[in-house]
């Protein structure tokens, strides 16, 4: 029965995590270009603007279609950089800037400007589109809504989330049924043991 209790706790926790709201905070606290275009082999710079109250918070640039599963590329403090990506935080201007160089086709993806804080981080999505043509890197006007930023991936994320949720509920019900059957079998076995012994010695 302890195993059943642990399984129930695990599934409950996982369901809670999956069902956390995707939108983290007031979008005015963090803004960035909705879409950026970059030429193959070129470079691109993205500025993520944040509210002054977050000037001392850690900032990072994350890659992946879903924020909850994204991989950190670069992060502050200081001007840390990877082989082809760097980040710089201008606290006076209230913006951190990410520069990506030697753009590859595999760089085309969803990225996230993120402000780290206790509890739920603040984040906003940026779609990077890589062109085969030699063009100057451009960006759209910053948006104040995460809903617009996530239109590309939310179409398949919503049904996937429902499938995962339904599977978890089904598993949870199966665990309960299995636990109930084990309990019932134990009751039947214990109730039959005295009767069987009395028949032997009677």
N, C-alpha and C positions, 0 to 999 in steps of 0.2 A: 504493500500500500504506500510505502514511502516513495517508491519509484514513481507511482502514479501521481503523487503530490508534487514531486519535483518536475515531472513532465508538464503538469498543469501550470506550474509557476513559470516554466520556460516558455511555453506557448503564449501565455498571457503577456509576458514581457515582450516577446517578439511581435505580437499583434499590436501592442502599444507603440513600439518603435516604428512599425510600418505605417501606423495611422497618425503619426505626428504631422502637424501641418507643414506643408512644403514652404510656405511663405514665412520668413523669419521675423520681420519687423517692419516698421514704417519705412517704405521704400525711399522716402526723402533722406534717410540717413546714409544711403549709399547709392550712387548713380554711376552708370558707365554706358558706353555706346552699345546699342542693341545688336548691331551687326558690324563687322569689320571685314574689309576685303584686302587681300595681300597677294602679290605676284609670287609665283614659284621661284625660289632662289633669292627672293628679296627679303625685306624686313618690315616689321610693323610695330607701332607703339600704341599702347592702350592706356588711357588715364581713367582711374577709378576715383571719383570724388566722394568724400565722406564728411559727416558732421564733425565739427571741431572737438566735441566731447570724446571722440575716439582717436585722438591724435597719438596717444601712447599705446593703443592696442596693437597687437600683432596683425599684420595684413599678409594675405597670400593669394597666389594665382593657382587655380585648381582646374584640372582637365577631366572631362567626362560628361556624357549626356545627362546624367542624373547627379544633382549636387551631393546627395547622401553617399554616393559611391565614387565620387571624383578623386583623382590622384593629385596631390600637391606637386606643382612644378617648381615654384620658387616662393620664398617667404621672407618677411622682415623679422628681426631688426637688421640694421645695417644694409648695405647694398649687396646682398647675396645673389649669386647667379649660378646657373647651370651652364652647360656647354654652349647653348644657343639662346638662353633666356636670362634676363636680369630684371631686378625689381628695385625701385628707389622710392622712398617715402618722403615727400615734402610736407612736413607737419605744419609749416606756416601757411601753405596754400591749401591744406586740407585735401591732399590727393596723393595717391601712390601710382607710379607709372611702371608699366611692364613693357619690356622691349624684347621681341622675338626676332631672331636673325636666321639667315639661311633657311628660309621657309621651305618645308617639304609638303608633299601631298598628304602625308599622314598627319600633318599638323591641323588639317581641317577637322574641326570638332566644336563641341560646346565647351566654353571656358567659364570660370566663375571668379569674380572679384569677391573676396571674403574678408570680413572683419571678425577676428576671433574675440569672443567674450564669454564669461561664465554663462552656462546654460545654452541657449540656442544662438548660434552664430548669425551674423547678418551677411547676406550674400545677394548677388545679382548676376544674371547670366549674360555672356557675350558670345555670339556665334561668329566663328572665324571661317571665312570662305576663301579657299586658295584657288587662284586663277592661273592657267597655263600661260596667259599673255603677260607680257612685261608691262605692268601698270603701277602707278603710284599707289601706295597703301592709303586707303580712305576709310572713313568711318561715318556712321549715321549720327544723327543728333541723339544725345543721351536720353534715355527714357526713365520715367519715374515709376514704372510698373514692372514687377517680376512676371506678371501674367503674360505680357507681350513677349518677354524674353524666352519664355518656355514653351511657346506654341509649337515649335518644331518637335520637341520630345514628349510633350504631354499627351499627344494623340495615342502613342503606344504605351506610355507609362500607366495611364488610367486603367485600361483593360488588364494590363499585366498585374497591377496592384490588386484588382478585384479577383483575378485568378489565384494569386498568392493568398489573399485573405480567405477565399472560399476553401482552398486546400488546407489552410491552417485550422479553420473551423471544423472541417470534416475530420482532420486528424484528432482534434480536441474531443470531438464527439466519440470517435472510435476508441480513444483512451478511456473515456468514461464508461462506455459500454463494456470494454474488456475488463475494467476494474469491477464493474457491477457483476459480471458473470463469474469472476474469480470469487468474489464474496459469496455469491449465491451457491457456488459449488462447495465452498468451505462449510456453509451452513448445512447443506444437505448431507455432506459427509459426516459432520459432527453429530447431526441428529440421528443418523443411521448406525453409528458405532455402538452405542449402548444397547440398542435393540438387537443387533447382531450378536453381541456377547451374551445377552440374556437367553437367546435361543440356543447357544452352545451349551451353557451350564444348566439350562432348564431340562 
